[in-house]
Amino acid sequence: MAPYKGSSKYHGPSRNKITEETGNGNDLTVGEDVEVVFANTNDSTLTVTIPESEEVDGRRVEIVDEGGNAGTNNITVSAGSGNNVNGSDQDITLATNYVRAVAVYNGAQSAWTVTTSAP
């Protein structure tokens, strides 16, 4: 039987909140329990900052253009201080409607690898 939340053997996230919604210019720094960000850029651009360096190797965060307006109002994906995105300290801009970005943390390189896919 797998360990359950509350068990002394459970080492997963708390699961109190695994999704986050943001929009209307409300930039977001992804919290430790958040795995999926639903970004709505109907009214303005926004920035989603993926967590800073002391992360778990293999951690995954998905960013979804929920409103389908990233082509007009872009979503910027930024790494926290001390981290890189795809080997660079440059942000990534999501500019395709309904785009989905998946960020996976590589502890050996203190970097996030971000891949995108469009519908």
N, CA, C and O atoms as a GROMACS GRO file, in nm:
protein
  476
    1MET      N    1   0.084  -0.118   0.000
    1MET     CA    2   0.000   0.000   0.000
    1MET      C    3   0.089   0.124   0.000
    1MET      O    4   0.187   0.131   0.075
    2ALA      N    5   0.056   0.221  -0.083
    2ALA     CA    6   0.133   0.344  -0.093
    2ALA      C    7   0.108   0.433   0.029
    2ALA      O    8  -0.002   0.434   0.083
    3PRO      N    9   0.211   0.507   0.071
    3PRO     CA   10   0.192   0.599   0.183
    3PRO      C   11   0.086   0.704   0.149
    3PRO      O   12   0.074   0.745   0.033
    4TYR      N   13   0.011   0.746   0.246
    4TYR     CA   14  -0.093   0.845   0.226
    4TYR      C   15  -0.052   0.977   0.290
    4TYR      O   16   0.035   0.982   0.377
    5LYS      N   17  -0.116   1.084   0.245
    5LYS     CA   18  -0.089   1.216   0.302
    5LYS      C   19  -0.117   1.209   0.452
    5LYS      O   20  -0.222   1.161   0.495
    6GLY      N   21  -0.024   1.256   0.529
    6GLY     CA   22  -0.037   1.250   0.674
    6GLY      C   23   0.047   1.138   0.734
    6GLY      O   24   0.077   1.141   0.853
    7SER      N   25   0.085   1.040   0.652
    7SER     CA   26   0.170   0.932   0.697
    7SER      C   27   0.312   0.982   0.712
    7SER      O   28   0.354   1.070   0.637
    8SER      N   29   0.387   0.928   0.806
    8SER     CA   30   0.527   0.968   0.823
    8SER      C   31   0.612   0.924   0.705
    8SER      O   32   0.724   0.972   0.689
    9LYS      N   33   0.562   0.832   0.621
    9LYS     CA   34   0.636   0.785   0.505
    9LYS      C   35   0.599   0.860   0.377
    9LYS      O   36   0.658   0.835   0.272
   10TYR      N   37   0.501   0.952   0.384
   10TYR     CA   38   0.459   1.027   0.267
   10TYR      C   39   0.555   1.142   0.245
   10TYR      O   40   0.576   1.224   0.335
   11HIS      N   41   0.616   1.150   0.125
   11HIS     CA   42   0.712   1.255   0.095
   11HIS      C   43   0.668   1.343  -0.022
   11HIS      O   44   0.748   1.423  -0.070
   12GLY      N   45   0.547   1.330  -0.066
   12GLY     CA   46   0.498   1.409  -0.178
   12GLY      C   47   0.451   1.546  -0.132
   12GLY      O   48   0.456   1.577  -0.014
   13PRO      N   49   0.405   1.628  -0.229
   13PRO     CA   50   0.354   1.760  -0.193
   13PRO      C   51   0.228   1.748  -0.108
   13PRO      O   52   0.165   1.642  -0.106
   14SER      N   53   0.194   1.853  -0.040
   14SER     CA   54   0.081   1.849   0.052
   14SER      C   55  -0.053   1.831  -0.019
   14SER      O   56  -0.149   1.785   0.041
   15ARG      N   57  -0.059   1.866  -0.146
   15ARG     CA   58  -0.180   1.853  -0.226
   15ARG      C   59  -0.290   1.946  -0.177
   15ARG      O   60  -0.407   1.926  -0.211
   16ASN      N   61  -0.255   2.046  -0.097
   16ASN     CA   62  -0.355   2.144  -0.056
   16ASN      C   63  -0.402   2.226  -0.176
   16ASN      O   64  -0.517   2.269  -0.180
   17LYS      N   65  -0.313   2.247  -0.272
   17LYS     CA   66  -0.348   2.327  -0.388
   17LYS      C   67  -0.253   2.289  -0.501
   17LYS      O   68  -0.135   2.323  -0.497
   18ILE      N   69  -0.303   2.218  -0.603
   18ILE     CA   70  -0.213   2.178  -0.710
   18ILE      C   71  -0.233   2.262  -0.835
   18ILE      O   72  -0.156   2.250  -0.931
   19THR      N   73  -0.336   2.349  -0.836
   19THR     CA   74  -0.354   2.438  -0.950
   19THR      C   75  -0.360   2.582  -0.902
   19THR      O   76  -0.394   2.608  -0.787
   20GLU      N   77  -0.328   2.674  -0.990
   20GLU     CA   78  -0.334   2.817  -0.961
   20GLU      C   79  -0.389   2.886  -1.084
   20GLU      O   80  -0.350   2.852  -1.196
   21GLU      N   81  -0.477   2.981  -1.065
   21GLU     CA   82  -0.529   3.060  -1.176
   21GLU      C   83  -0.479   3.202  -1.163
   21GLU      O   84  -0.473   3.256  -1.052
   22THR      N   85  -0.444   3.262  -1.274
   22THR     CA   86  -0.400   3.401  -1.271
   22THR      C   87  -0.445   3.470  -1.399
   22THR      O   88  -0.464   3.405  -1.502
   23GLY      N   89  -0.460   3.598  -1.391
   23GLY     CA   90  -0.502   3.675  -1.508
   23GLY      C   91  -0.520   3.820  -1.474
   23GLY      O   92  -0.493   3.863  -1.362
   24ASN      N   93  -0.566   3.897  -1.572
   24ASN     CA   94  -0.589   4.040  -1.554
   24ASN      C   95  -0.465   4.112  -1.504
   24ASN      O   96  -0.474   4.202  -1.420
   25GLY      N   97  -0.349   4.074  -1.556
   25GLY     CA   98  -0.226   4.141  -1.519
   25GLY      C   99  -0.169   4.099  -1.385
   25GLY      O  100  -0.072   4.159  -1.338
   26ASN      N  101  -0.228   3.998  -1.322
   26ASN     CA  102  -0.179   3.951  -1.193
   26ASN      C  103  -0.068   3.849  -1.214
   26ASN      O  104  -0.093   3.730  -1.232
   27ASP      N  105   0.057   3.897  -1.211
   27ASP     CA  106   0.170   3.808  -1.227
   27ASP      C  107   0.170   3.707  -1.112
   27ASP      O  108   0.110   3.731  -1.008
   28LEU      N  109   0.237   3.595  -1.133
   28LEU     CA  110   0.233   3.486  -1.036
   28LEU      C  111   0.371   3.426  -1.017
   28LEU      O  112   0.443   3.401  -1.114
   29THR      N  113   0.407   3.403  -0.892
   29THR     CA  114   0.522   3.320  -0.859
   29THR      C  115   0.466   3.187  -0.812
   29THR      O  116   0.388   3.182  -0.717
   30VAL      N  117   0.504   3.080  -0.879
   30VAL     CA  118   0.447   2.948  -0.854
   30VAL      C  119   0.486   2.900  -0.714
   30VAL      O  120   0.604   2.902  -0.677
   31GLY      N  121   0.387   2.858  -0.637
   31GLY     CA  122   0.410   2.806  -0.503
   31GLY      C  123   0.459   2.663  -0.505
   31GLY      O  124   0.459   2.597  -0.609
   32GLU      N  125   0.502   2.615  -0.389
   32GLU     CA  126   0.566   2.483  -0.382
   32GLU      C  127   0.471   2.367  -0.412
   32GLU      O  128   0.517   2.261  -0.455
   33ASP      N  129   0.342   2.383  -0.391
   33ASP     CA  130   0.248   2.275  -0.418
   33ASP      C  131   0.183   2.284  -0.555
   33ASP      O  132   0.114   2.190  -0.597
   34VAL      N  133   0.204   2.394  -0.626
   34VAL     CA  134   0.135   2.415  -0.752
   34VAL      C  135   0.203   2.338  -0.865
   34VAL      O  136   0.325   2.347  -0.883
   35GLU      N  137   0.124   2.263  -0.940
   35GLU     CA  138   0.175   2.186  -1.053
   35GLU      C  139   0.122   2.238  -1.186
   35GLU      O  140   0.186   2.219  -1.290
   36VAL      N  141   0.005   2.304  -1.184
   36VAL     CA  142  -0.056   2.355  -1.307
   36VAL      C  143  -0.099   2.499  -1.284
   36VAL      O  144  -0.163   2.531  -1.184
   37VAL      N  145  -0.062   2.586  -1.379
   37VAL     CA  146  -0.104   2.726  -1.376
   37VAL      C  147  -0.194   2.750  -1.495
   37VAL      O  148  -0.155   2.729  -1.610
   38PHE      N  149  -0.316   2.795  -1.468
   38PHE     CA  150  -0.409   2.833  -1.574
   38PHE      C  151  -0.397   2.984  -1.591
   38PHE      O  152  -0.445   3.061  -1.508
   39ALA      N  153  -0.333   3.026  -1.699
   39ALA     CA  154  -0.306   3.167  -1.724
   39ALA      C  155  -0.410   3.223  -1.819
   39ALA      O  156  -0.434   3.168  -1.926
   40ASN      N  157  -0.471   3.333  -1.779
   40ASN     CA  158  -0.573   3.398  -1.861
   40ASN      C  159  -0.523   3.536  -1.897
   40ASN      O  160  -0.511   3.623  -1.810
   41THR      N  161  -0.493   3.558  -2.025
   41THR     CA  162  -0.442   3.687  -2.070
   41THR      C  163  -0.545   3.760  -2.155
   41THR      O  164  -0.508   3.829  -2.251
   42ASN      N  165  -0.671   3.746  -2.122
   42ASN     CA  166  -0.776   3.813  -2.199
   42ASN      C  167  -0.758   3.965  -2.198
   42ASN      O  168  -0.783   4.031  -2.299
   43ASP      N  169  -0.714   4.020  -2.085
   43ASP     CA  170  -0.706   4.165  -2.072
   43ASP      C  171  -0.566   4.222  -2.078
   43ASP      O  172  -0.549   4.339  -2.112
   44SER      N  173  -0.464   4.142  -2.045
   44SER     CA  174  -0.328   4.195  -2.044
   44SER      C  175  -0.226   4.081  -2.041
   44SER      O  176  -0.261   3.965  -2.020
   45THR      N  177  -0.100   4.117  -2.064
   45THR     CA  178   0.008   4.019  -2.055
   45THR      C  179   0.030   3.982  -1.909
   45THR      O  180  -0.020   4.050  -1.819
   46LEU      N  181   0.105   3.876  -1.886
   46LEU     CA  182   0.142   3.843  -1.749
   46LEU      C  183   0.269   3.761  -1.747
   46LEU      O  184   0.311   3.706  -1.849
   47THR      N  185   0.330   3.756  -1.630
   47THR     CA  186   0.453   3.680  -1.609
   47THR      C  187   0.428   3.573  -1.505
   47THR      O  188   0.370   3.598  -1.399
   48VAL      N  189   0.472   3.451  -1.537
   48VAL     CA  190   0.467   3.339  -1.444
   48VAL      C  191   0.612   3.306  -1.409
   48VAL      O  192   0.691   3.270  -1.496
   49THR      N  193   0.646   3.320  -1.281
   49THR     CA  194   0.781   3.290  -1.236
   49THR      C  195   0.782   3.151  -1.174
   49THR      O  196   0.713   3.125  -1.076
   50ILE      N  197   0.862   3.061  -1.234
   50ILE     CA  198   0.872   2.927  -1.180
   50ILE      C  199   0.969   2.932  -1.062
   50ILE      O  200   1.055   3.019  -1.058
   51PRO      N  201   0.957   2.840  -0.968
   51PRO     CA  202   1.026   2.852  -0.839
   51PRO      C  203   1.178   2.865  -0.847
   51PRO      O  204   1.241   2.832  -0.948
   52GLU      N  205   1.232   2.913  -0.737
   52GLU     CA  206   1.376   2.936  -0.727
   52GLU      C  207   1.452   2.807  -0.701
   52GLU      O  208   1.393   2.699  -0.693
   53SER      N  209   1.581   2.820  -0.688
   53SER     CA  210   1.676   2.710  -0.696
   53SER      C  211   1.654   2.590  -0.606
   53SER      O  212   1.673   2.479  -0.655
   54GLU      N  213   1.618   2.599  -0.486
   54GLU     CA  214   1.616   2.484  -0.397
   54GLU      C  215   1.497   2.393  -0.426
   54GLU      O  216   1.412   2.370  -0.340
   55GLU      N  217   1.494   2.342  -0.546
   55GLU     CA  218   1.383   2.259  -0.591
   55GLU      C  219   1.420   2.112  -0.595
   55GLU      O  220   1.538   2.075  -0.586
   56VAL      N  221   1.319   2.030  -0.607
   56VAL     CA  222   1.337   1.886  -0.616
   56VAL      C  223   1.364   1.850  -0.762
   56VAL      O  224   1.293   1.893  -0.853
   57ASP      N  225   1.468   1.769  -0.782
   57ASP     CA  226   1.502   1.723  -0.916
   57ASP      C  227   1.381   1.652  -0.976
   57ASP      O  228   1.323   1.564  -0.913
   58GLY      N  229   1.344   1.690  -1.097
   58GLY     CA  230   1.231   1.629  -1.165
   58GLY      C  231   1.097   1.696  -1.140
   58GLY      O  232   0.995   1.653  -1.194
   59ARG      N  233   1.095   1.801  -1.058
   59ARG     CA  234   0.969   1.871  -1.034
   59ARG      C  235   0.914   1.923  -1.166
   59ARG      O  236   0.990   1.968  -1.252
   60ARG      N  237   0.783   1.917  -1.183
   60ARG     CA  238   0.717   1.955  -1.308
   60ARG      C  239   0.611   2.061  -1.280
   60ARG      O  240   0.530   2.047  -1.189
   61VAL      N  241   0.612   2.167  -1.360
   61VAL     CA  242   0.510   2.272  -1.354
   61VAL      C  243   0.458   2.293  -1.496
   61VAL      O  244   0.536   2.310  -1.590
   62GLU      N  245   0.326   2.291  -1.511
   62GLU     CA  246   0.265   2.311  -1.642
   62GLU      C  247   0.193   2.446  -1.644
   62GLU      O  248   0.123   2.481  -1.549
   63ILE      N  249   0.212   2.522  -1.752
   63ILE     CA  250   0.149   2.652  -1.768
   63ILE      C  251   0.060   2.644  -1.892
   63ILE      O  252   0.107   2.610  -2.000
   64VAL      N  253  -0.069   2.676  -1.876
   64VAL     CA  254  -0.166   2.661  -1.982
   64VAL      C  255  -0.230   2.796  -2.012
   64VAL      O  256  -0.274   2.866  -1.921
   65ASP      N  257  -0.235   2.833  -2.140
   65ASP     CA  258  -0.305   2.955  -2.181
   65ASP      C  259  -0.455   2.925  -2.180
   65ASP      O  260  -0.512   2.886  -2.281
   66GLU      N  261  -0.515   2.945  -2.066
   66GLU     CA  262  -0.655   2.910  -2.045
   66GLU      C  263  -0.750   2.993  -2.130
   66GLU      O  264  -0.850   2.940  -2.180
   67GLY      N  265  -0.722   3.121  -2.148
   67GLY     CA  266  -0.813   3.208  -2.221
   67GLY      C  267  -0.793   3.208  -2.371
   67GLY      O  268  -0.878   3.260  -2.444
   68GLY      N  269  -0.684   3.151  -2.420
   68GLY     CA  270  -0.658   3.145  -2.563
   68GLY      C  271  -0.619   3.278  -2.625
   68GLY      O  272  -0.648   3.302  -2.742
   69ASN      N  273  -0.554   3.365  -2.548
   69ASN     CA  274  -0.514   3.496  -2.598
   69ASN      C  275  -0.365   3.524  -2.590
   69ASN      O  276  -0.324   3.639  -2.601
   70ALA      N  277  -0.284   3.422  -2.572
   70ALA     CA  278  -0.139   3.443  -2.559
   70ALA      C  279  -0.079   3.501  -2.687
   70ALA      O  280   0.026   3.564  -2.682
   71GLY      N  281  -0.144   3.481  -2.800
   71GLY     CA  282  -0.095   3.538  -2.925
   71GLY      C  283  -0.102   3.690  -2.925
   71GLY      O  284  -0.022   3.756  -2.991
   72THR      N  285  -0.197   3.745  -2.854
   72THR     CA  286  -0.213   3.891  -2.843
   72THR      C  287  -0.150   3.944  -2.716
   72THR      O  288  -0.071   4.039  -2.720
   73ASN      N  289  -0.182   3.884  -2.604
   73ASN     CA  290  -0.128   3.922  -2.473
   73ASN      C  291  -0.040   3.807  -2.424
   73ASN      O  292  -0.090   3.709  -2.368
   74ASN      N  293   0.089   3.819  -2.446
   74ASN     CA  294   0.184   3.711  -2.421
   74ASN      C  295   0.194   3.672  -2.274
   74ASN      O  296   0.163   3.750  -2.184
   75ILE      N  297   0.238   3.547  -2.253
   75ILE     CA  298   0.270   3.496  -2.121
   75ILE      C  299   0.422   3.482  -2.116
   75ILE      O  300   0.481   3.417  -2.203
   76THR      N  301   0.484   3.542  -2.017
   76THR     CA  302   0.629   3.531  -2.000
   76THR      C  303   0.656   3.428  -1.891
   76THR      O  304   0.598   3.436  -1.783
   77VAL      N  305   0.744   3.332  -1.920
   77VAL     CA  306   0.787   3.233  -1.822
   77VAL      C  307   0.927   3.273  -1.779
   77VAL      O  308   1.018   3.284  -1.860
   78SER      N  309   0.942   3.294  -1.649
   78SER     CA  310   1.069   3.341  -1.594
   78SER      C  311   1.114   3.247  -1.483
   78SER      O  312   1.032   3.200  -1.404
   79ALA      N  313   1.244   3.218  -1.478
   79ALA     CA  314   1.298   3.137  -1.368
   79ALA      C  315   1.327   3.227  -1.250
   79ALA      O  316   1.358   3.345  -1.266
   80GLY      N  317   1.318   3.170  -1.132
   80GLY     CA  318   1.352   3.246  -1.012
   80GLY      C  319   1.501   3.276  -1.008
   80GLY      O  320   1.579   3.221  -1.086
   81SER      N  321   1.537   3.360  -0.918
   81SER     CA  322   1.677   3.400  -0.902
   81SER      C  323   1.767   3.278  -0.884
   81SER      O  324   1.737   3.189  -0.805
   82GLY      N  325   1.877   3.275  -0.956
   82GLY     CA  326   1.972   3.166  -0.944
   82GLY      C  327   1.945   3.048  -1.035
   82GLY      O  328   2.020   2.950  -1.033
   83ASN      N  329   1.840   3.053  -1.114
   83ASN     CA  330   1.806   2.945  -1.205
   83ASN      C  331   1.811   2.991  -1.350
   83ASN      O  332   1.812   3.111  -1.378
   84ASN      N  333   1.815   2.895  -1.439
   84ASN     CA  334   1.809   2.922  -1.582
   84ASN      C  335   1.687   2.854  -1.640
   84ASN      O  336   1.632   2.760  -1.582
   85VAL      N  337   1.646   2.902  -1.757
   85VAL     CA  338   1.543   2.836  -1.836
   85VAL      C  339   1.608   2.797  -1.967
   85VAL      O  340   1.659   2.882  -2.041
   86ASN      N  341   1.607   2.668  -1.996
   86ASN     CA  342   1.668   2.615  -2.118
   86ASN      C  343   1.812   2.662  -2.137
   86ASN      O  344   1.853   2.699  -2.247
   87GLY      N  345   1.888   2.662  -2.027
   87GLY     CA  346   2.030   2.694  -2.035
   87GLY      C  347   2.063   2.841  -2.046
   87GLY      O  348   2.178   2.876  -2.074
   88SER      N  349   1.966   2.929  -2.026
   88SER     CA  350   1.989   3.072  -2.041
   88SER      C  351   1.920   3.146  -1.928
   88SER      O  352   1.824   3.097  -1.868
   89ASP      N  353   1.970   3.266  -1.900
   89ASP     CA  354   1.903   3.347  -1.798
   89ASP      C  355   1.794   3.434  -1.861
   89ASP      O  356   1.741   3.524  -1.795
   90GLN      N  357   1.761   3.408  -1.986
   90GLN     CA  358   1.656   3.482  -2.057
   90GLN      C  359   1.520   3.418  -2.032
   90GLN      O  360   1.508   3.296  -2.020
   91ASP      N  361   1.418   3.501  -2.023
   91ASP     CA  362   1.281   3.452  -2.009
   91ASP      C  363   1.234   3.389  -2.140
   91ASP      O  364   1.293   3.411  -2.245
   92ILE      N  365   1.127   3.312  -2.131
   92ILE     CA  366   1.064   3.254  -2.249
   92ILE      C  367   0.928   3.321  -2.266
   92ILE      O  368   0.855   3.339  -2.169
   93THR      N  369   0.895   3.357  -2.389
   93THR     CA  370   0.767   3.420  -2.418
   93THR      C  371   0.677   3.320  -2.488
   93THR      O  372   0.714   3.262  -2.590
   94LEU      N  373   0.558   3.301  -2.434
   94LEU     CA  374   0.457   3.215  -2.495
   94LEU      C  375   0.363   3.306  -2.573
   94LEU      O  376   0.295   3.390  -2.515
   95ALA      N  377   0.360   3.289  -2.705
   95ALA     CA  378   0.287   3.382  -2.791
   95ALA      C  379   0.197   3.312  -2.891
   95ALA      O  380   0.171   3.365  -3.000
   96THR      N  381   0.147   3.193  -2.856
   96THR     CA  382   0.055   3.119  -2.941
   96THR      C  383  -0.070   3.092  -2.861
   96THR      O  384  -0.062   3.047  -2.746
   97ASN      N  385  -0.185   3.117  -2.919
   97ASN     CA  386  -0.311   3.094  -2.848
   97ASN      C  387  -0.323   2.948  -2.804
   97ASN      O  388  -0.293   2.856  -2.880
   98TYR      N  389  -0.368   2.929  -2.681
   98TYR     CA  390  -0.388   2.799  -2.618
   98TYR      C  391  -0.260   2.718  -2.603
   98TYR      O  392  -0.265   2.595  -2.593
   99VAL      N  393  -0.147   2.784  -2.602
   99VAL     CA  394  -0.020   2.716  -2.584
   99VAL      C  395  -0.012   2.652  -2.445
   99VAL      O  396  -0.076   2.696  -2.350
  100ARG      N  397   0.066   2.548  -2.437
  100ARG     CA  398   0.091   2.478  -2.310
  100ARG      C  399   0.243   2.465  -2.295
  100ARG      O  400   0.310   2.422  -2.388
  101ALA      N  401   0.295   2.502  -2.181
  101ALA     CA  402   0.438   2.490  -2.155
  101ALA      C  403   0.457   2.398  -2.034
  101ALA      O  404   0.384   2.408  -1.936
  102VAL      N  405   0.554   2.309  -2.044
  102VAL     CA  406   0.586   2.219  -1.934
  102VAL      C  407   0.730   2.246  -1.893
  102VAL      O  408   0.822   2.238  -1.975
  103ALA      N  409   0.748   2.279  -1.765
  103ALA     CA  410   0.881   2.306  -1.711
  103ALA      C  411   0.919   2.192  -1.617
  103ALA      O  412   0.843   2.156  -1.528
  104VAL      N  413   1.039   2.136  -1.637
  104VAL     CA  414   1.089   2.028  -1.552
  104VAL      C  415   1.222   2.073  -1.496
  104VAL      O  416   1.309   2.120  -1.570
  105TYR      N  417   1.240   2.059  -1.363
  105TYR     CA  418   1.360   2.107  -1.296
  105TYR      C  419   1.470   2.001  -1.299
  105TYR      O  420   1.446   1.885  -1.265
  106ASN      N  421   1.591   2.041  -1.339
  106ASN     CA  422   1.709   1.955  -1.341
  106ASN      C  423   1.804   2.005  -1.231
  106ASN      O  424   1.872   2.106  -1.249
  107GLY      N  425   1.806   1.935  -1.119
  107GLY     CA  426   1.886   1.977  -1.004
  107GLY      C  427   2.035   1.981  -1.032
  107GLY      O  428   2.106   2.066  -0.978
  108ALA      N  429   2.085   1.889  -1.115
  108ALA     CA  430   2.228   1.885  -1.145
  108ALA      C  431   2.274   2.012  -1.216
  108ALA      O  432   2.390   2.052  -1.201
  109GLN      N  433   2.185   2.073  -1.291
  109GLN     CA  434   2.220   2.195  -1.364
  109GLN      C  435   2.158   2.320  -1.305
  109GLN      O  436   2.179   2.430  -1.357
  110SER      N  437   2.081   2.306  -1.197
  110SER     CA  438   2.006   2.418  -1.138
  110SER      C  439   1.933   2.494  -1.248
  110SER      O  440   1.943   2.616  -1.259
  111ALA      N  441   1.860   2.420  -1.330
  111ALA     CA  442   1.794   2.480  -1.445
  111ALA      C  443   1.660   2.414  -1.470
  111ALA      O  444   1.638   2.298  -1.436
  112TRP      N  445   1.573   2.491  -1.531
  112TRP     CA  446   1.444   2.442  -1.578
  112TRP      C  447   1.452   2.418  -1.728
  112TRP      O  448   1.502   2.503  -1.802
  113THR      N  449   1.402   2.304  -1.772
  113THR     CA  450   1.388   2.276  -1.914
  113THR      C  451   1.241   2.298  -1.946
  113THR      O  452   1.154   2.235  -1.887
  114VAL      N  453   1.214   2.388  -2.040
  114VAL     CA  454   1.077   2.421  -2.075
  114VAL      C  455   1.051   2.380  -2.219
  114VAL      O  456   1.124   2.418  -2.310
  115THR      N  457   0.946   2.300  -2.238
  115THR     CA  458   0.902   2.264  -2.372
  115THR      C  459   0.760   2.319  -2.390
  115THR      O  460   0.683   2.326  -2.295
  116THR      N  461   0.728   2.356  -2.512
  116THR     CA  462   0.595   2.409  -2.540
  116THR      C  463   0.526   2.326  -2.646
  116THR      O  464   0.590   2.260  -2.729
  117SER      N  465   0.395   2.330  -2.642
  117SER     CA  466   0.316   2.266  -2.746
  117SER      C  467   0.190   2.350  -2.770
  117SER      O  468   0.133   2.407  -2.676
  118ALA      N  469   0.150   2.357  -2.893
  118ALA     CA  470   0.030   2.431  -2.930
  118ALA      C  471  -0.076   2.332  -2.971
  118ALA      O  472  -0.046   2.220  -3.012
  119PRO      N  473  -0.201   2.373  -2.962
  119PRO     CA  474  -0.309   2.280  -2.996
  119PRO      C  475  -0.308   2.244  -3.144
  119PRO      O  476  -0.392   2.166  -3.189
   0.00000   0.00000   0.00000
